[in-house]
Amino acid sequence: MSDQKQLHRDTIWPVTDTGGFADRLFDLTDRVVLVTGGSRGLGREMAFAAARCGADVIIASRKYDACVATADAIAAETGRTAFPYQVHVGRWDELDGLVDAAYDRFGKVDVLVNNAGMSPLYESLSSVTEKLFDTVVNLNLKGPFRLSALIGERMVADGGGSIVNVSSSGSIRPAPDMLPYAAAKAGLNTLSEGLAKAYGPTVRVNTLMAGPYLTDISKAWDMDGAENPFRGLPLQRAGDPSEIVGAALFLMSDASSFTTGSILRADGGV
């Protein structure tokens, strides 16, 4: 083994460390993780997971009370610092404030998780208004682009980091009832690959492609009727939000040190 490879292995899991192998592999101790849409659903699970692995976390979402509640719960359970911040990721002019607040509070951001998203219902394709279309694209694509640009450049200056863009299996399996959302998430997939080239070699950028999960949006799904859409999946079910954690921690941590510009699917086999 070359000296460079051995040095890399020793950096990730030093032989003097008393923790278990998996603990060292996914260690986020003293790193700062910013999660948009972090107050509920998949974002909340990922924020909790990061804190459980030693990170301080920034919970960013539109509803401040929900951000505070999640931050308080994380701090109480893990002892890590959890910073709530109210922001609408789909509004370009609010994102500089989020970034400034994060760096004022912690001095750095090691991991950015672009998780905030929405897929509103509509009656037909012709009923989709320009406002609805723009709102979906702004939140799912334009906001992540802007945040990644603002934070990615600082990560490069600071010597490294990881950006995780949470996409959807709809981006590669689009359905008629989610086309604006699917198109925006397909753009996010492309964005990850381009940003990986822009900010490499020190900053890694990857897509975490989520499938159907039992979050708030699943309340509108008919999972008991004859048209249950998940019976055709290899796992024949939707996922519990906690099942996103393993894939998310892999991309956040040094466990994925040679992974960038990639798509990691956690979708039940869609």
N, C-alpha and C positions, 0 to 999 in steps of 0.2 A: 504493500500500500504506500502511495506517495505521501510525503510529509504534509502536503496541502490537504489531502483527503483525511489524514489522521487528525490534523488540527481542526478540520471542520467537524469531525465526529466528536472530538473532545470538547468542542465548544457547545455542541447540542446536548451531549450527555456525558459530562465529566465523570471519570471513574471515582472521584472522591465524593460525589454526591451521594447522600444517604437515601434519597427517594427511589421509588420504583422506576423501572425503565419507561413505562408509559407516562408517569408523572413528569419525567425529565423531557420526554419527547414533545409533549404538549404544553410545556411550561410557558406561562405568560406573566410570570412574576414581575411586577413593577412596570409593565407595559400599559399603555393607554389605548383603549379600544372605544371608538365612536360608532354607535349603532343608530342609524336612522330608522324610524318606525320601531323604536326599541321598547315601547311601553306595553306592547301586547303581541300575541301571536308568536311567529317565528323569531321576530326581533327580540322579544322579551326572553325567550329561551336562549338565544345566542348571547345576550348580554349577561344573563345569569351564569352561563357556561364559562364565559371569559373571566368573570370575577372569581368563580370557583377555581380557576387555574391561575389565580394570582394577579389578574389585571385590575386596574382602575378603569371605570367605564363612564361613558357619556351617553345618557339616554336622551335622544332627540326625537321629538314628535310634535304634532300639532296641538295636543291637549296637555297643558302644563300639569294639571292635577294628576293625570295618569302617569306622566313622567316622574313626578315627585313620589307617587305611591310605589312605582317600580324601583326607583332609586333607593328609597327607604328600605324596601324589602331586601334588595341586594346587599346594602350596607349591613343590615341587621344579621343576615345569614352568613355573609362571607367576611365581614370586617374590612372590606375594600372600600375605597372612596367611589361613590356613584353620584354623578353630577347631572341633574335634570336640566334640559334646555328646550324651550318651546320654539318651534320653527316649522314653517311650511316648506318642505323640500322642493315643491313645485314652483316656488317663487324665487327667482334668481337673486333678487335684491336682498333676500333675507339670509343668504348663505354665507356671505362675508362675515356677518355678525356671529354666526355659529362657529366658524373657524377661529375668529379672533377670540371668542370666549373660551374655546377649548385650549388654545395656546396660552392665553392669559392664566387659565386655571392650572394647567399641567405642564406647560412648556414644550409639549410635543404631542403628536398623535402617532402611534406605532401601527395601528390597524384601523382602517375605515371599512365599515360594513354598510354598503348602500342597499338597505333592505326596504325602505319605505316604498309602498306601491298601492295601486288601486285598480279595480276592474269593474266599473259600474255597469249595471244591467241596462238594456235597451230593448225596445219591442222589435225593431227591425233595423237593417243596415241603413235604410233611407231615413230612419228616425234619429240617427246619430247627428247631433248638432255640432257645429264647429267648436262651440265652447266645451262640450264634453270631450271631443277628440283632443283639443289642445290641453285640457286639464289632465287627461290620461298621459299624454306624451310628456308634458312638463314634469309630472311627478315621477314617472317611471324611467325617463331617459334624460331629459334636459338637466334636471336637478343632480342626478348622479354624475353627469359629465362635469358640471360646474364644481361640485364638491371634490371630485377626483382631481381636477386640475388645480384647485386651490391647495389641497392637502398633499397631492402627489409631488408637486414641486418642492414643498417644504420637507417632505420625506426624503427626497433626493439630497437636499442640502444637509439634512441631518444624518445621512448615511444609510437609510434603508427603511423598509416598511412593507406592509401588505394591504392591498385593497381587494375587498371581496364584493362583487356585484351579484346581488341575489336576483336571479332571473326566474323563468317559469318554463315548464315543459310545453306550455302553449306556444312558446317562441319557435318550436320546431314541429309542433302538432297543433296548428291553429284551428280553433273552432269558430263557426259563424257568430256565436254569441259573445266573443271576446276579441274581435279582430283589432281594435285600436290598442288594446293591452298587449296582445300577442306581437303586434308590429313593433311596439315600443320596446318590449323585452328582447325581440330579435336584434334591435339596434343596440341594446345593452350588451348582448353577446359580442357583437362586433366591436363595441367600445372597449371591452376588456382586452381583446387581442391587440388593438391599436395602442392602448395605454401601456400595455406590457412592453411594447417596443419603445414607446416614448420615454418611459421611466426606468427601464432596465439599464444596467444589470442589478442595481441595488434594491429597487422596489418591484415587488411581484404584484401582478394584477390577474385575478381569476374570476370566473363565473361560477357561482353555486346555483345550479338549476334545480329549483324545487318543483315537485309535483303536487298532487292534491293532499292537503293537510287539513286536519280538523281544527281550524281556527274560526274566527267569527264569521268569515265568509261562508263556511260550510253549513251554516244554519239554513241556507236557502237551497241546499242540495237534497234531492230525493234519493236517499241511499237505501231505503227499504222497499221501494217500488220496483216494478218490472223494468224500469229504465235505468236502474242503478248503473252509473257509468264505470264503476270500478271492478265489475265482475270480469272484465276482459283483461285486467292487468295481471301480470305474473303473481303478484302478492295479493290480488283480489280484494284490496281495501285501500282506504286513504290512510295517510300517516298521522301518528300523534306528533304534535309539535316538538316534543322532546327528541324525536328521531332525526331531527336536522342537526343535532349538536355535534355528532362525530365528524361529519363532513365539514361543518363550519370551523371546528377547532383545528382540523387538519390544515385548512387554508389560512387560518389566522396565525398559526404557530410555525416554528422552524421544522416541523414534521414535513412541511411542503416546500422545503428550501430549494428544490430543483423543479418546482412546478410553477409555471407562469404562462399567461395567455391561453389557459386551458378552460374547459367546461367540465365541471364535476356534477354529475347527475345524481340527485337523491329524490327519486320520483316514483318508486315502486315498480319500475319497469315500463313506464309509459313509452 
